[in-house]
Amino acid sequence: MRIESQRGQAGVEALIALPVLALVCALLVQALLVAAAAVSAEAAAGAGARALARGDEPAGAARAALPRALSRSIRIDVRHGAVAVAVAPIILVPGWPWRTVRAVQR
């Protein structure tokens, strides 16, 4: 009699666990997208700083170093021999707190 009363318990537990698992996966993918944007911003700032040291245009070099998906949301500041690059990562999770990542290279 006890086995029959627990028959649907696994289904109910799965219904509870699946949305939680989906949320954890979405947060993990979002964190990876932010990390990728941070690495790309660092590379772009480095490219801009190298161009500045050579006497070339740092903004163009920084833009060229970014992936196309991030190049539309770029902000580049060149001040006091440093190149700062800020980009907006791709946001999948609504309410994600980090809207921009920034890197500075001299």
C-alpha positions as CSV (number, residue, x, y, z in Angstrom):
1,M,0.0,0.0,0.0
2,R,2.9,2.4,0.7
3,I,4.4,1.9,-2.8
4,E,1.2,2.9,-4.5
5,S,0.9,6.1,-2.5
6,Q,4.5,7.2,-3.5
7,R,4.0,6.3,-7.2
8,G,3.9,9.9,-8.5
9,Q,6.6,11.3,-6.1
10,A,9.4,11.0,-8.7
11,G,7.4,12.9,-11.2
12,V,6.7,15.7,-8.8
13,E,10.4,15.9,-7.7
14,A,11.4,16.1,-11.4
15,L,9.0,18.9,-12.0
16,I,10.5,20.8,-9.1
17,A,14.1,20.1,-10.1
18,L,14.0,20.8,-13.8
19,P,13.3,24.6,-13.5
20,V,16.0,24.9,-10.9
21,L,18.4,23.1,-13.1
22,A,17.5,25.3,-16.1
23,L,18.1,28.4,-14.0
24,V,21.5,27.2,-12.9
25,C,22.4,26.4,-16.5
26,A,21.3,29.8,-17.7
27,L,23.3,31.6,-14.9
28,L,26.4,29.5,-15.8
29,V,26.1,30.4,-19.5
30,Q,25.6,34.1,-18.6
31,A,28.7,34.1,-16.4
32,L,30.7,32.6,-19.3
33,L,29.4,35.3,-21.7
34,V,30.5,38.0,-19.2
35,A,33.9,36.3,-18.8
36,A,34.3,36.1,-22.6
37,A,33.4,39.8,-22.9
38,A,36.0,40.7,-20.2
39,V,38.7,38.7,-22.0
40,S,37.8,40.4,-25.3
41,A,37.8,43.9,-23.6
42,E,41.3,43.2,-22.2
43,A,42.6,42.1,-25.6
44,A,41.1,45.2,-27.3
45,A,42.6,47.5,-24.7
46,G,46.0,45.8,-25.2
47,A,45.7,46.2,-29.0
48,G,44.8,49.9,-28.5
49,A,47.7,50.5,-26.1
50,R,50.2,48.8,-28.5
51,A,48.8,51.0,-31.3
52,L,49.1,54.1,-29.1
53,A,52.8,53.2,-28.3
54,R,53.5,52.9,-32.1
55,G,51.8,56.2,-32.8
56,D,48.8,54.7,-34.6
57,E,45.1,55.2,-33.9
58,P,44.3,53.3,-30.7
59,A,40.5,53.3,-31.2
60,G,40.7,51.6,-34.5
61,A,43.0,49.0,-33.3
62,A,40.8,48.3,-30.2
63,R,37.7,48.0,-32.4
64,A,39.5,45.6,-34.8
65,A,40.5,43.4,-31.9
66,L,36.9,42.9,-30.7
67,P,34.5,40.2,-31.9
68,R,31.7,41.5,-34.1
69,A,29.1,40.7,-31.5
70,L,30.7,43.1,-29.0
71,S,31.9,45.8,-31.4
72,R,28.5,47.6,-31.5
73,S,28.5,48.3,-27.8
74,I,32.1,49.5,-27.3
75,R,33.3,52.6,-25.5
76,I,36.9,53.6,-25.9
77,D,38.7,56.2,-23.8
78,V,42.3,57.3,-24.4
79,R,43.8,59.4,-21.6
80,H,47.2,59.9,-20.2
81,G,48.8,57.1,-22.2
82,A,46.2,54.5,-21.3
83,V,43.5,52.9,-23.4
84,A,40.3,52.0,-21.6
85,V,37.8,49.7,-23.3
86,A,34.3,49.1,-22.0
87,V,31.9,46.7,-23.7
88,A,28.4,45.4,-22.9
89,P,28.3,41.6,-22.7
90,I,25.5,39.6,-24.3
91,I,22.7,39.4,-21.7
92,L,20.6,36.3,-21.5
93,V,19.4,36.5,-17.9
94,P,17.1,39.4,-17.2
95,G,18.2,41.5,-14.2
96,W,21.9,40.4,-14.6
97,P,23.9,42.9,-12.5
98,W,27.0,43.4,-14.7
99,R,25.9,45.5,-17.7
100,T,29.5,46.4,-18.8
101,V,32.9,45.1,-18.4
102,R,36.0,47.4,-18.6
103,A,39.7,46.9,-19.2
104,V,42.5,49.4,-19.1
105,Q,46.0,49.0,-20.6
106,R,49.0,51.3,-20.7
